Amino acid sequence: MAIILRLDRMMADRKISLNELSEKVGVANVNLSKIKTGKVSAIRFTTLDAICDVLDCQPGDILEFRREEKE
């Protein structure tokens, strides 16, 4: 997939744990864990909005587009 999730990097930069982020965002720990590890195919804008609010960042800090090479 060409979209790479960088939530783990932002959490490390902000020194916030998955449990703490889960509490503040209001999303289940297991769902944030899937986002953190990139094991999701979609993310709600409301969830992205809440994550960006808590981490004081922009969506582009969490989402990265990397063009896939064509064979």
C-alpha positions, 0 to 999 in steps of 0.5 A: 500500500502506498499510504504509510502510517507514522503514528508510532513516530509521533507518539515517540516524539510526544512521549505518549503511551498507547494507553494514554493516547487511547484514553485521551482520544476515546478510541479503544486501545486495540484500534489505536494499536492497529493504526500504530502498526499500519494494520488498518485499511481505513481510518475515520476522519473523526479519529484522525482529528482527535489524534491530531488534536491530542498529539498537536500535529497535522494529518501529514505528520501521521500519514505518508504517501509513498509512490509504489514502483511499477514493474 
